[in-house]
Amino acid sequence: MSRYYFYQADLYTREGAEDGEDRRLGCNHGIYVVEDESSPDVIFEQIVKGLEDDANAQYEANAKAANVQPEPNTLYYVMKQFYKVD
């Protein structure tokens, strides 16, 4: 039986903020479908890892398109909502 989890996470960067505060770049949200018996903490980690992998891939693709050497990535997500949808 499938289970569904809603998530909403904000994407931030540590670079480019003039006041020392991290800068919010946007958000990502969706429904994550689970087909196995994974516990919520494992599902949470899978979602965050997937979001971070996507952000890193986009960061590197943008650097390559601009023909610059990517610097160490300073992107990270903050999970704002995560719950099971009935």
N, CA, C and O of each residue as an XYZ file, in Angstrom:
344
protein
N       0.835     -1.183      0.000
C       0.000      0.000      0.000
C       0.886      1.255      0.000
O       1.830      1.357      0.784
N       0.583      2.169     -0.853
C       1.369      3.396     -0.955
C       1.041      4.346      0.188
O      -0.092      4.426      0.664
N       2.088      5.068      0.611
C       1.912      6.153      1.587
C       2.420      7.420      0.926
O       3.299      7.375      0.065
N       1.864      8.548      1.331
C       2.200      9.833      0.721
C       2.614     10.820      1.801
O       1.954     10.944      2.832
N       3.720     11.524      1.549
C       4.211     12.536      2.481
C       4.346     13.870      1.739
O       4.943     13.944      0.666
N       3.784     14.904      2.330
C       3.925     16.247      1.789
C       5.171     16.876      2.406
O       5.454     16.692      3.590
N       5.909     17.621      1.586
C       7.064     18.354      2.115
C       7.121     19.739      1.496
O       6.663     19.951      0.373
N       7.685     20.673      2.235
C       7.958     22.025      1.738
C       9.250     22.461      2.388
O       9.370     22.461      3.613
N      10.220     22.836      1.564
C      11.547     23.202      2.059
C      12.012     24.479      1.368
O      11.779     24.670      0.175
N      12.667     25.345      2.124
C      13.233     26.580      1.584
C      14.710     26.378      1.269
O      15.437     25.750      2.039
N      15.147     26.914      0.133
C      16.538     26.820     -0.302
C      17.261     28.116      0.064
O      16.781     29.209     -0.238
N      18.411     27.986      0.712
C      19.217     29.128      1.145
C      20.633     29.009      0.615
O      21.089     27.924      0.254
N      21.327     30.149      0.574
C      22.749     30.177      0.253
C      23.468     31.016      1.296
O      22.910     31.972      1.835
N      24.699     30.652      1.572
C      25.506     31.408      2.530
C      26.278     32.537      1.858
O      26.779     33.439      2.529
N      26.371     32.485      0.556
C      27.181     33.491     -0.143
C      26.311     34.632     -0.667
O      25.127     34.453     -0.953
N      26.924     35.800     -0.783
C      26.245     36.925     -1.394
C      25.379     37.746     -0.460
O      24.796     38.740     -0.895
N      25.274     37.382      0.775
C      24.452     38.138      1.704
C      25.297     39.259      2.305
O      26.314     39.007      2.951
N      24.866     40.488      2.085
C      25.646     41.636      2.548
C      25.588     41.817      4.058
O      26.559     42.274      4.661
N      24.476     41.468      4.671
C      24.306     41.697      6.104
C      24.732     40.498      6.954
O      24.509     40.489      8.165
N      25.338     39.498      6.337
C      25.782     38.324      7.076
C      24.705     37.263      7.228
O      24.979     36.149      7.674
N      23.488     37.610      6.860
C      22.391     36.647      6.924
C      22.404     35.777      5.674
O      22.747     36.243      4.588
N      22.033     34.520      5.833
C      21.911     33.658      4.666
C      20.740     34.138      3.822
O      19.741     34.630      4.348
N      20.872     33.992      2.518
C      19.868     34.508      1.590
C      18.966     33.384      1.105
O      19.447     32.340      0.662
N      17.648     33.600      1.190
C      16.668     32.626      0.711
C      16.567     32.749     -0.807
O      16.361     33.840     -1.339
N      16.715     31.620     -1.495
C      16.668     31.611     -2.954
C      15.315     31.169     -3.499
O      14.960     31.506     -4.628
N      14.568     30.427     -2.713
C      13.276     29.925     -3.170
C      12.831     28.760     -2.333
O      13.375     28.502     -1.259
N      11.832     28.052     -2.831
C      11.343     26.899     -2.079
C      11.010     25.766     -3.032
O      10.912     25.956     -4.245
N      10.842     24.613     -2.471
C      10.504     23.417     -3.202
C       9.463     22.674     -2.380
O       9.581     22.582     -1.158
N       8.451     22.149     -3.042
C       7.440     21.376     -2.325
C       6.908     20.276     -3.237
O       7.050     20.331     -4.459
N       6.302     19.292     -2.618
C       5.754     18.200     -3.401
C       5.232     17.082     -2.524
O       5.200     17.178     -1.298
N       4.832     16.034     -3.188
C       4.350     14.823     -2.525
C       5.354     13.711     -2.829
O       5.692     13.464     -3.987
N       5.818     13.054     -1.787
C       6.773     11.958     -1.912
C       6.007     10.656     -1.680
O       5.369     10.491     -0.639
N       6.064      9.736     -2.632
C       5.340      8.475     -2.550
C       6.267      7.393     -2.017
O       7.385      7.224     -2.503
N       5.792      6.662     -1.014
C       6.575      5.601     -0.384
C       5.866      4.271     -0.619
O       4.686      4.123     -0.300
N       6.588      3.314     -1.173
C       6.017      1.998     -1.480
C       6.478      0.913     -0.507
O       6.045     -0.234     -0.615
N       7.345      1.259      0.437
C       7.865      0.252      1.360
C       7.497      0.620      2.797
O       6.653      1.487      3.025
N       8.123     -0.033      3.746
C       7.813      0.182      5.162
C       8.796      1.125      5.840
O       8.986      1.039      7.054
N       9.423      2.017      5.093
C      10.395      2.954      5.667
C       9.749      3.798      6.757
O       8.578      4.167      6.676
N      10.542      4.090      7.774
C      10.060      4.939      8.863
C      10.115      6.407      8.433
O      10.861      6.746      7.514
N       9.341      7.281      9.075
C       9.329      8.698      8.690
C      10.704      9.363      8.701
O      10.972     10.216      7.855
N      11.583      8.994      9.638
C      12.910      9.621      9.668
C      13.736      9.232      8.436
O      14.497     10.054      7.925
N      13.599      8.011      7.960
C      14.301      7.579      6.755
C      13.735      8.301      5.534
O      14.488      8.729      4.660
N      12.418      8.436      5.475
C      11.767      9.145      4.369
C      12.217     10.602      4.351
O      12.525     11.144      3.289
N      12.255     11.233      5.510
C      12.703     12.625      5.633
C      14.117     12.774      5.070
O      14.384     13.679      4.280
N      15.019     11.883      5.480
C      16.405     11.933      4.999
C      16.483     11.740      3.486
O      17.293     12.388      2.824
N      15.650     10.858      2.934
C      15.638     10.635      1.487
C      15.192     11.889      0.737
O      15.766     12.235     -0.296
N      14.177     12.563      1.253
C      13.686     13.784      0.614
C      14.766     14.858      0.638
O      15.048     15.481     -0.386
N      15.374     15.078      1.807
C      16.415     16.111      1.927
C      17.595     15.781      1.025
O      18.123     16.672      0.361
N      18.016     14.539      0.986
C      19.139     14.142      0.115
C      18.793     14.397     -1.349
O      19.622     14.908     -2.102
N      17.585     14.047     -1.751
C      17.160     14.283     -3.132
C      17.141     15.766     -3.478
O      17.575     16.155     -4.562
N      16.639     16.597     -2.565
C      16.616     18.043     -2.790
C      18.032     18.598     -2.899
O      18.316     19.408     -3.781
N      18.916     18.168     -2.010
C      20.301     18.646     -2.036
C      21.017     18.185     -3.303
O      21.776     18.952     -3.896
N      20.787     16.948     -3.722
C      21.399     16.451     -4.960
C      20.933     17.268     -6.165
O      21.736     17.622     -7.028
N      19.629     17.567     -6.219
C      19.095     18.378     -7.314
C      19.696     19.780     -7.307
O      20.065     20.304     -8.358
N      19.795     20.389     -6.125
C      20.352     21.742     -6.014
C      21.821     21.747     -6.438
O      22.258     22.659     -7.140
N      22.577     20.746     -6.021
C      23.992     20.661     -6.400
C      24.151     20.467     -7.905
O      25.032     21.072     -8.516
N      23.318     19.638     -8.501
C      23.394     19.403     -9.942
C      23.067     20.688    -10.702
O      23.730     21.006    -11.689
N      22.063     21.421    -10.256
C      21.701     22.674    -10.916
C      22.802     23.712    -10.757
O      23.111     24.447    -11.695
N      23.393     23.769     -9.568
C      24.491     24.706     -9.294
C      25.666     24.437    -10.243
O      26.224     25.366    -10.827
N      26.032     23.176    -10.388
C      27.139     22.809    -11.265
C      26.795     23.054    -12.732
O      27.652     23.491    -13.500
N      25.550     22.777    -13.131
C      25.138     23.017    -14.510
C      25.182     24.513    -14.826
O      25.608     24.899    -15.914
N      24.753     25.346    -13.900
C      24.792     26.794    -14.111
C      26.231     27.283    -14.246
O      26.527     28.120    -15.099
N      27.120     26.767    -13.413
C      28.530     27.162    -13.491
C      29.133     26.730    -14.824
O      29.882     27.483    -15.446
N      28.807     25.534    -15.252
C      29.329     25.037    -16.531
C      28.796     25.874    -17.691
O      29.541     26.186    -18.620
N      27.516     26.238    -17.647
C      26.916     27.051    -18.705
C      27.550     28.436    -18.762
O      27.676     29.022    -19.838
N      27.950     28.959    -17.603
C      28.590     30.273    -17.545
C      30.094     30.174    -17.793
O      30.803     31.180    -17.802
N      30.571     28.931    -17.996
C      31.984     28.662    -18.261
C      32.887     29.171    -17.128
O      33.926     29.784    -17.369
N      32.469     28.904    -15.908
C      33.278     29.241    -14.738
C      33.465     27.979    -13.900
O      32.670     27.041    -13.962
N      34.521     27.987    -13.132
C      34.795     26.869    -12.234
C      33.891     26.999    -11.005
O      33.953     28.012    -10.307
N      33.043     25.983    -10.725
C      32.180     26.100     -9.550
C      32.999     26.105     -8.261
O      33.936     25.323     -8.100
N      32.635     26.984     -7.366
C      33.273     27.032     -6.053
C      32.535     26.072     -5.142
O      31.478     25.562     -5.514
N      33.067     25.813     -3.959
C      32.344     24.930     -3.045
C      30.908     25.423     -2.858
O      30.661     26.606     -2.623
N      29.983     24.493     -2.967
C      28.570     24.828     -2.902
C      28.168     25.250     -1.494
O      28.538     24.609     -0.510
N      27.414     26.327     -1.414
C      26.949     26.819     -0.116
C      25.429     26.798     -0.041
O      24.831     27.538      0.741
N      24.799     25.944     -0.861
C      23.350     25.827     -0.853
C      22.914     24.805      0.197
O      23.578     23.793      0.419
N      21.791     25.097      0.830
C      21.223     24.128      1.760
C      19.721     24.344      1.868
O      19.220     25.432      1.585
N      19.014     23.314      2.274
C      17.563     23.366      2.455
C      17.213     23.368      3.933
O      17.895     22.757      4.756
N      16.130     24.071      4.246
C      15.522     24.024      5.580
C      14.113     23.494      5.376
O      13.299     24.119      4.695
N      13.826     22.341      5.967
C      12.515     21.729      5.826
C      11.522     22.487      6.700
O      11.708     22.591      7.913
N      10.469     23.014      6.082
C       9.455     23.802      6.793
C       8.236     22.956      7.154
O       7.633     23.147      8.210
N       7.879     22.025      6.278
C       6.730     21.155      6.525
C       7.069     19.742      6.053
O       7.730     19.549      5.032
N       6.605     18.774      6.813
C       6.781     17.376      6.455
C       5.731     16.586      7.219
O       5.774     16.513      8.447
N       4.798     16.002      6.499
C       3.761     15.212      7.184
C       3.131     14.209      6.228
O       3.158     14.359      5.006
N       2.560     13.174      6.851
C       1.893     12.125      6.088
C       0.514     12.625      5.659
O      -0.230     13.209      6.447
N       0.195     12.376      4.383
C      -1.100     12.750      3.846
C      -1.986     11.514      3.880
O      -1.620     10.462      3.355
N      -3.126     11.645      4.486
C      -4.066     10.498      4.550
C      -5.028     10.482      3.401
O      -5.872      9.590      3.315
